[in-house]
Amino acid sequence: MNQHIPYFYIIRHISTGKMYAGSRWGKNCHPDDLLVTYKTHSNKIKNIIKTEGIKSFDILRTDSYCDGLHPYECEKSFLEINNWIIIFQLVLKRGLVLFPQNINLRYPTPTNQDYANKSSKLPLVFSS
C-alpha cells in the first residue's frame, strides 16, 4: 500500500478467545496490511503465529478514525479502560480491597519519536 493510514486494531486468538489491541502509525502503514504483511510488534503473537499459523487469529476491529484521537492514544485509552474493568471484576469476584500500593501505574512511551514529540498528554496505563 502506498497510502499512509494510521489505525487502531483488535485481533482475537480464535482457540483461546483472548483479544489483543494495538495501533500502527509508522511509514506506509495501512489497515489492509494487518495480519497480511504486518503481524504486530508483539513477540507473544508472533510466536503463536509461528506455531499455529496466521489463521489462528481473526481481526475484530480496525479503526483509522478513532473518534478523532491518534491511534496510539486510542490504543492506550482502550487498554486503560479494560484494565480498570478487569480490576473491578477481581474486586467483585474475590472481595479484594485495593490500596494505592497495590496498583502499579506507568506512563506509556511511544516508540515513534515524531509522535512522542507531538504528544503533550498521554493516558495512564497499568503495567502487568
N, C-alpha and C positions, 0 to 999 in steps of 0.2 A: 504494500500500500504506500502510495506517495503522500496521501493526505494525513496530516498530523491531528489526531483527535484523542486528547487525554480522556480517561474513563475510570470509573469505579466498577468493580465486579464482585459477584458472589458465585462461587462454584461449590458443588457438593460431591463428596466421595460417595458413590452410589451404594456400595455394600455396607457402609457404616452409618450413612446419613449425616456424617459430620460436614459442616459447611465452613468454607474459608473465604474471607473477604480480602480484597486487595485493591490497589489502584496502579495505574500506569500513566505516566505523563512524559516519558522520555522521547527522544528524537524518533520520528517516524512511527509512533505508536498509533494503533487503530483497534477498535473493539473487535473487528473481524479476525484479528490475529490471535485472540485469546484461545488457548488450547489447540492452536494450529501451528503457528511459528513461535508464539510466546506462551510459555508454560509456567509462569510466575517465577518469582525470585526465591520462593520457599524451598529449602532443601528437603523438608518433610514431604512436600507434594511431589517434588522431582523424584524422590526415592519410591514413592507409591507408584508413580507413572512408570518408573524403570522396572518395577516388579510386576505390576498389574496391567500396565498399558494405559494409554490416554483415554480409552473408552471407559475407564473406571470412574471418570468424573463427568458430570454434566454441568452446564452453565445455567444458573438460576436467574442471573441478572447482569446486564451491563448497562451502565448509565453514563452518558457523556455530559449531561446537563447538571445533575446532582443538586437540584434546587438552587442553582447559582453559585454553589461552592466549588472550589478547586477539588478535583477528585481525591487528592491526598487528604484534604480536610474532611471530605465526605467519608472516607475510609476510617479515619481516626474517630470521628463522631459516632459512626456506626459501631465500632469496636467498644468505645466507651459506654454507650448505651447498653450494649449486650453484656458487658462486664458487670454493670450495675444490676441487670436483670438476674444474672447468674448468682451474684452475691445475695440478693434478696430472696431468691429461691432457696438457697442454702440456709439462710436465716430462718425462713418459714419452715423448711423441712426438718431441720436439725435443732431448732430452738437456740441457735448460736447468738451470742452477744458480741457485736463488733466494737472494738475500741480503736481509736486512731492508729495505734501502733500495729494493728493487725492488717492495715491496708498499706501496700507499697505503691506509691504513686511516682510516676516519672513523666517528664515531658518528652514526646517523641521527637526524633531528629530526622528530618527528611534527608534522603540520600542524594537528592538533586540540589546542587549548590545554588543554581539560579532560583529555584523555588524557595530555598532557605533564606536567601537574601530578601525576597519579596514578602515573606510571611512575617506579620507582626504579632499574630496571636495564634498559638496552637493549643488545641484542647488537651486536657489531661487524659492519660491512658494508664490503665493498671498493668503492671508487669506481672508475669506469672512466676 
